[in-house]
Amino acid sequence: MGVRSVRNLMPRAKILLAKRSGVMRFYHCSEDVQDESLPSEWYEKAFSKLTKLSHLLKNVDLVDGRLVNVNDHSRVYDESLEKNVSSFKSLVRTFIGCPAMQETMKKNVAQALGDVQYDQPICFSKASERESITVDSLTKVSNFLNVSAQQRKLVRQSICAQVTKYPIWTGTVEEILNGLKSEIAFLNCRCPSKEIRMAQQIVITCEKFLENATSYDPESTSWMRLTPTKGVELPASHKWEDVLEMFSDLINCLSEETKLTLDVKKLEVMKEGLYQIREVSIDKNIGFKETRHQENLVHKKLTKTLGHSSKCVFTLLLYYLYGSIWDIDVEVCGGLYAIGHGDKFRLCMGKILTSNEQNMLQSGVKQLSRALGLFKFVWETAGMKGDLEVQGHLWCIGAKSKSFTYGNNMFLLNSISC
């Protein structure tokens, strides 16, 4: 597969990154210095390895932190293949900085925007702009966009008021459990264990609890529950604290299961919100009026207690915007550029494709569109001065450079060449 030779290229690629501290910083691109390019021989050798890897990785890509077959969206459990994908993308990040690639992108942008735009700065020319980032909080987005402290308060207030509504909250919890249920079922078939079987039982029990939170039928229950007859005890009302305990048990059961690292991380993230509403009832038998009161309590408590840096709020926002709960991986972070007299800005971010197959392109565009849409949403919510134009870049071997529109945003497909 030539994996060893590919890895041998990586130390040379790190020449560009050696000047960096390793700590992720967000800044306007103009503040950075131009990176030196590597010798032409390095790019020729790297291109040869990229071409070989592209054939090997034709149908697989990293989606939401997981290796996936883009043809049927099934998960691929292959550590060797996943390492090859990571090596491929790391090489491409460095390759994007070569003079030939920079000129190709510059011409591609000029053709898409008009020749008058040709002399405007092109992003991804610096190693810092080609780093990958995982966006898992509003703080990371705000840092990137230079959102002020005062504006962050506005963002938190506005977003929390929207994403902590009861249907969004319960939908997010259900989405996490549904995904975990599928993963556990698959692992239970391949490599069953006591912990996996226990986790499976906990998920089923937790889903039954959630039925009480989401399947209320006002037609079959009284407006207010009547006072019970003397001597008759009503069943104890369940609370969100029960779900909190089950999430903790799930984390304990699955903490050693490396294939479920991302799922466990989301369980931990949601515990923050569950803790804040642990005393709120989750029982449809308490009557319609009281049920609505408890739902409003969930909204009020979460809105009041979850802060701007909360990963729980960010997860709720992702579900609110996209119906997904997974953090957004931006493979090539790009930057924010002032255009013209500073009353307009351009946000550039990128995605590396392992092949030029149509399914691969569609998958990459959808992923990149989520990232761009999220940043634009925060920009507008913060009331930032100036219009924000977002621009998505994709790189692929064997593709013909072109520009196109998706979701009212511009995307540019750049052919990787030496």
Residue, then its C-alpha position, 0 to 999 in steps of 0.5 A: m500500500g506504500v503506507r511506510s513511504v507515505r509516512n516518511l513524507m510527513p516529517r518533511a511536511k512538518i517543516l511548514l508547521a515547525k514554526r507554530s506552537g501547536v496551540m490553535r489560534f484564530y486570527h485574521c489571515s493578514e496577521d500571519v506571515q507567508d510560509e516558505s514552500l518545500p522543494s519541488e522534488w518533495y511535491e513530486k514525490a508527495f503527488s505520486k503517493l497521493t495518487k496511489l492513496s486516492h485509488l485505495l481510498k476511493n469510496v471511504d471518507l471521514v464523516d463526523g469523526r467516523l470512517v464511512n463508506v460514502n456509497d451507502h453511508s455505512r460505518v467502516y471499522d478498519e484502523s489501517l484504512e482510517k490511518n491511511v485517510s488521515s495520512f492522505k489528508s495531512l499530505v494534501r494540507t501541505f500540498i495545497g501550499c505549493p506554488a502550482m496549487q496556489e496559482t490554480m486556486k487563484k485562477n479558479v477564484a478569479q474565474a468564479l468571481g470575475d477578473v476584477q477580484y483576481d488580485q484579492p488575497i487567496c486563503f490557504s496560502k499559510a500553514s496555519e490556514r491549512e490546519s484542521i479544527t473540530v468545532d465543538s463549542l460556540t466559543k471556538v466559532s466566536n474566537f474565529l469570527n472575532v466576536s466581542a464579549q458583549q456580542r457573545k452575551l447576545v449570542r448566548q441569550s438568543i441561541c439558548a432561548q431557541v435551542t433549549k425548548y422542550p422538543i429540541w431538548t428531547g429530540t437531541v437526547e433521543e438522537i444520541l440514544n438512537g445512534l448509540k443503540s445502533e452502534i451497540a447492536f452492531l458491536n454486540c453481534r461482532c464482539p459481545s461482552k458483559e459491558i455491551r449487553m449491560a449498555q444495551q439494556i440501559v439504552i432500552t430502559c432510557e428510551k422507555f423513560l423518554e416515552n413519558a417525556t414525548s408521547y403525552d396525549p392530551e385527549s386521554t388524560s385529564w387537564m389536571r390530575l385529580t386528588p387520589t382517593k384516601g389510602v390509594e397511593l399513586p406511582a412515584s413520578h420519574k424525574w430527569e435525574d433518572v436519565l442522568e443516572m442512566f447516562s452515567d451508567l452508560i459512560n461507565c459501561l462504555s468508557e473502555e470501548t474505543k469504537l464508541t469514543l464519540d458516543v461516550k463524549k456526547l453522553e458526557v456533554m449532555k450530563e451538563g444539561l441533565y444535571q441542571i434539570r434533574e429535579v424536573s418531572i418526566d411523567k405524563n401521568i401528572g396531568f396536562k397542565e402540570t406536564r406543560h409546567q414541567e416542560n417550561l421548567v426545562h426550558k427556563k433552567l437550561t436557558k438560565t444555566l448553560g453558558h456560551s462555552s457550554k458544549c451541551v448548548f452547542t450540541l442542542l444548536l447542531y440538532y436545531l440547525y441540522g438534526s445532527i448532534w455530531d461536532i463539526d470537523v473542518e479539515v482545512c480551517g481557512g480564515l476570515y478576510a476583509i474585502g474592499h473597504g472592510d464592510k464585507f468579509r469572506l469566510c473560506m473553509g475547505k474539505i479534502l476529498t479522497s476521490n472524484e466520485q460523485n457520491m464523494l463530492q456530494s458528501g463533502v459539499k454537505q459536510l462543508s456546507r454545515a460548517l459554513g452555515l454554522f459560522k454564518f448563523v453565529w455571525e448574523t446572531a451576533g449582529m456583526k458589522g458588515d456582510l459575510e460571504v462564505q466560500g467553500h473549497l474542495w480539493c481532489i485528485g483527477a477532478k476538473s477545477k470548477s465553481f458551483t452554488y449549493g445552498n446559496n453559497m459558492f463552492l470551488l472544486n480545486s484539482i490537485s496537481c503538481 
